[in-house]
Amino acid sequence: MIAFFVFIFGLAVGSFLNVVIFRLGQKKSFFQGRSFCPHCRQTIAWYDNIPLVSFAILGGRCRRCRKKISWQYPLVELATAIIFIWFYFLFGLSLQFLVLLIFSCFLLVIFVYDLKHYLILDAVTVPAMIFAFLANFYLGLGLWNLILAGAIGSGFFSLQFFLSRGRWVGGGDIRLGALMGLMLGWKFLLAALFLAYLIGSIFGLTLIALKRKKMSSAVPFGPFLAAATFITFVYGQALLSWYLNLIYY
């Protein structure tokens, strides 16, 4: 029964994250005003705003103007609910469970927003860094571990930014690197960075092979960093062992 309520709560949070993502792009507060259709601007009734259900009933279209509703909305809702239920089964109703849920919400916003706009906002990463530092320090991750991890994460991307004069990475990647370190600690950060570049390389080469992208095409890297960070939450120790084996053997 608890698992069911965790899943429903995840759907509701996912719906809120969609509002955050949309209103960040509009530079509007996501705490004020009701949701509205981005096409006809009409306020959405509560019965048309039920996560997953309303999208299915309406056939993925606005009730009034009949314009298509982006698949982003049900996918983010479902992804958030799956993450919530997954962490519940792994960690139970614990403080670590709550912290990882909040970490994941920040990462989901970064993932989707960068995928859509090729931009990582300080309005997301800075509050996330503050929360990650305080939460992990309270959970027992050492102060110097957190400082070193943040420095490694930001320094890694700062060096690339300097060498490429901003062509390889942007300022948002520097802040996201620091956030990854504060969420993971320096040891797991190394594994997450390796995984992000591995996933990004496979994805990029696949798109090139399918002639969907060229070698010179821009691809947002934030989604790969966010996904690698999330995976490391769960499989961090296994990833770290694998990574170290690759280096020493």
Summary of the structure (lengths in Angstrom):
residues: 249
radius of gyration: 19.2
end to end distance: 47.1
largest distance: 61.9
contacts: 756
relative contact order: 0.09
helix: 72%
strand: 2%
